[in-house]
């Protein structure tokens, strides 16, 4: 292939690639308490106004919710509908993970290590997890149909790269007591980076009591 032909092919390739690269726009969302303190681990979801914007065939990667020092790690996990979640037990004691939540009811019999197959979360909604052996172990999985979601960092911030269009952006957290309608907003993304701040008005629910430290089975 001549140098001129190669240059022509590369130019046409760039014309095809550049418009695709330009369709994603950053939305930066921050979540704070009433006094301005950042709220970490808040789940932020951007639901598109048109379902045509969502690729239902997109691959769902596996996620992991571990069990360490008598707690679920991470305590709050957000995944897309159809994702498989592994529940390894990295403690020295046995755990029996379960959920009675409407979005997913399941139970993993008493185990250590990686004895169980991943669990597929096939319905959107909040799934609250527990352990039949340790009542103070509580975990949360937020399952969403939208592929655009995240969890706020220590600064209460999360960034989402969104295709241009209209969205309903919402915030969820198991300790939030604000009315759900105050935690949603409609935004239009149009090639210019956006920021939006959610500020809670009500105090959070009390945190669950401390989980303690991992012990050997014979210590119980």
C-alpha positions as CSV (number, residue, x, y, z in Angstrom):
1,X,0.0,0.0,0.0
2,X,1.4,3.4,-1.0
3,X,2.1,6.1,1.6
4,X,-0.7,8.2,0.2
5,X,-3.2,5.3,0.3
6,X,-2.3,4.5,3.9
7,X,-2.7,8.2,4.9
8,X,-6.1,8.2,3.3
9,X,-7.2,5.1,5.2
10,X,-5.9,6.5,8.5
11,X,-7.8,9.8,7.9
12,X,-11.1,7.9,7.2
13,X,-10.5,5.9,10.4
14,X,-10.0,9.0,12.5
15,X,-13.2,10.4,11.1
16,X,-15.1,7.3,12.3
17,X,-13.4,7.2,15.7
18,X,-13.4,10.8,16.7
19,X,-17.3,11.3,16.8
20,X,-17.6,8.2,18.9
21,X,-15.0,9.4,21.4
22,X,-16.8,12.8,21.7
23,X,-20.2,11.4,22.7
24,X,-19.3,10.8,26.4
25,X,-19.6,13.7,28.7
26,X,-18.5,13.8,32.3
27,X,-21.1,14.3,35.0
28,X,-19.6,15.0,38.5
29,X,-22.0,14.5,41.4
30,X,-21.3,15.3,45.0
31,X,-23.3,14.2,48.0
32,X,-23.0,15.9,51.4
33,X,-24.7,16.0,54.8
34,X,-26.7,19.0,56.0
35,X,-23.6,20.5,57.6
36,X,-21.6,20.1,54.4
37,X,-19.7,16.9,55.4
38,X,-19.1,14.7,52.4
39,X,-21.0,11.4,52.4
40,X,-18.9,8.5,51.2
41,X,-20.4,5.3,49.7
42,X,-23.5,6.9,48.4
43,X,-24.9,5.2,45.3
44,X,-25.4,7.5,42.3
45,X,-27.3,6.2,39.3
46,X,-28.1,8.0,36.0
47,X,-31.2,6.5,34.4
48,X,-31.6,7.6,30.8
49,X,-35.0,9.0,29.6
50,X,-34.8,6.7,26.6
51,X,-34.3,3.0,27.0
52,X,-32.8,3.0,23.5
53,X,-29.6,4.5,25.0
54,X,-29.0,1.4,27.0
55,X,-27.2,-1.6,25.4
56,X,-29.0,-4.6,26.9
57,X,-26.4,-6.9,25.4
58,X,-23.4,-5.3,27.2
59,X,-21.3,-7.8,29.1
60,X,-22.0,-7.8,32.9
61,X,-18.7,-8.3,34.7
62,X,-18.5,-10.3,37.9
63,X,-18.4,-8.5,41.2
64,X,-17.1,-9.6,44.6
65,X,-18.4,-9.0,48.1
66,X,-15.9,-10.5,50.5
67,X,-16.3,-11.3,54.2
68,X,-13.5,-10.1,56.4
69,X,-13.4,-9.4,60.1
70,X,-17.0,-10.2,60.5
71,X,-18.2,-7.7,57.9
72,X,-19.1,-7.6,54.3
73,X,-16.5,-5.9,52.2
74,X,-17.5,-3.6,50.6
75,X,-20.5,-2.9,52.9
76,X,-22.3,-1.3,49.9
77,X,-22.0,-2.6,46.4
78,X,-23.7,-1.3,43.3
79,X,-24.1,-3.5,40.2
80,X,-26.0,-3.7,36.9
81,X,-28.9,-6.1,36.6
82,X,-27.6,-9.5,35.5
83,X,-24.3,-9.3,37.2
84,X,-22.9,-12.3,39.0
85,X,-21.5,-11.7,42.5
86,X,-19.0,-13.9,44.3
87,X,-19.2,-14.1,48.1
88,X,-15.8,-15.5,49.3
89,X,-15.4,-16.0,53.0
90,X,-11.9,-14.7,54.0
91,X,-12.5,-15.1,57.7
92,X,-11.3,-17.9,59.9
93,X,-14.9,-18.7,60.9
94,X,-17.8,-20.0,58.9
95,X,-20.5,-17.7,57.5
96,X,-24.0,-18.4,56.1
97,X,-25.0,-15.6,53.8
98,X,-28.7,-14.9,53.0
99,X,-31.1,-12.3,51.8
100,X,-34.9,-12.1,52.1
101,X,-35.1,-9.0,49.8
102,X,-37.7,-9.0,47.1
103,X,-35.1,-8.2,44.4
104,X,-33.1,-11.4,45.3
105,X,-33.9,-14.1,47.8
106,X,-31.0,-16.6,48.3
107,X,-29.0,-18.5,50.9
108,X,-25.5,-19.9,50.9
109,X,-25.1,-22.7,53.4
110,X,-22.4,-22.6,56.1
111,X,-19.0,-22.3,54.4
112,X,-15.5,-21.0,54.3
113,X,-13.3,-19.9,51.4
114,X,-15.0,-20.1,47.9
115,X,-17.4,-23.1,48.1
116,X,-20.4,-21.5,46.4
117,X,-21.0,-20.5,42.8
118,X,-21.6,-16.8,42.1
119,X,-25.1,-15.5,42.6
120,X,-26.8,-13.8,39.6
121,X,-28.8,-10.6,40.5
122,X,-31.4,-10.6,37.8
123,X,-33.8,-7.9,39.2
124,X,-33.3,-4.3,40.0
125,X,-33.7,-3.1,43.6
126,X,-32.0,-3.1,47.0
127,X,-30.8,-6.4,48.4
128,X,-30.0,-6.5,52.1
129,X,-27.6,-9.2,53.2
130,X,-27.1,-10.9,56.5
131,X,-25.3,-13.8,58.1
132,X,-27.3,-16.5,60.0
133,X,-24.3,-16.9,62.4
134,X,-23.4,-13.3,63.0
135,X,-26.4,-11.0,63.4
136,X,-24.4,-7.8,63.3
137,X,-23.1,-8.5,59.7
138,X,-25.1,-6.4,57.3
139,X,-24.4,-5.7,53.7
140,X,-26.2,-3.9,50.8
141,X,-26.3,-4.5,47.1
142,X,-28.0,-1.9,44.9
143,X,-29.0,-3.5,41.5
144,X,-29.8,-1.1,38.7
145,X,-30.9,-1.5,35.0
146,X,-28.8,1.5,34.1
147,X,-25.1,1.0,33.0
148,X,-24.2,4.4,34.4
149,X,-23.7,4.3,38.2
150,X,-21.0,4.8,40.8
151,X,-20.3,5.0,44.5
152,X,-19.1,8.3,46.1
153,X,-15.5,8.5,47.4
154,X,-14.2,10.0,50.6
155,X,-15.0,13.4,49.2
156,X,-18.6,12.5,48.5
157,X,-17.9,12.7,44.8
158,X,-18.5,10.3,41.8
159,X,-17.9,11.0,38.1
160,X,-20.0,9.3,35.4
161,X,-19.2,9.4,31.6
162,X,-22.6,9.7,29.9
163,X,-23.7,9.8,26.3
164,X,-25.5,13.0,25.4
165,X,-29.2,12.9,26.4
166,X,-31.7,13.3,29.2
167,X,-31.3,11.5,32.6
168,X,-32.8,11.2,36.0
169,X,-29.9,11.2,38.5
170,X,-30.6,9.7,41.9
171,X,-28.8,9.1,45.2
172,X,-29.3,6.2,47.6
173,X,-27.7,5.1,50.8
174,X,-29.0,2.7,53.5
175,X,-28.7,5.4,56.2
176,X,-30.3,8.3,54.4
177,X,-33.6,9.5,55.8
178,X,-34.5,12.2,53.3
179,X,-37.6,11.8,51.1
180,X,-36.7,9.9,47.9
181,X,-38.1,12.7,45.7
182,X,-35.5,15.1,47.1
183,X,-32.7,12.7,46.1
184,X,-33.6,12.8,42.3
185,X,-33.1,15.4,39.7
186,X,-33.5,15.6,35.9
187,X,-30.4,16.6,33.9
188,X,-29.6,17.0,30.2
189,X,-26.1,16.1,29.1
190,X,-25.0,17.9,25.9
191,X,-21.2,17.7,25.4
192,X,-20.3,20.1,28.2
193,X,-19.1,18.7,31.6
194,X,-21.7,19.1,34.3
195,X,-21.7,19.1,38.1
196,X,-24.6,18.6,40.5
197,X,-24.6,18.7,44.2
198,X,-27.0,16.8,46.5
199,X,-27.2,18.2,50.1
200,X,-29.2,16.2,52.6
201,X,-31.6,17.9,54.9
202,X,-32.1,15.2,57.5
203,X,-29.6,13.3,59.7
204,X,-28.5,9.9,58.8
205,X,-29.8,6.8,60.6
206,X,-27.5,5.5,63.4
207,X,-24.6,3.4,62.1
208,X,-24.9,-0.4,62.9
209,X,-22.9,-1.4,66.0
210,X,-19.3,-2.4,65.5
211,X,-18.6,-5.7,63.9
212,X,-15.7,-6.7,66.1
213,X,-12.7,-8.8,65.1
214,X,-12.4,-12.1,63.4
215,X,-12.1,-15.0,65.7
216,X,-11.4,-18.7,65.3
217,X,-14.4,-21.0,65.4
218,X,-13.4,-22.5,68.7
219,X,-13.5,-19.0,70.3
220,X,-17.3,-18.8,70.1
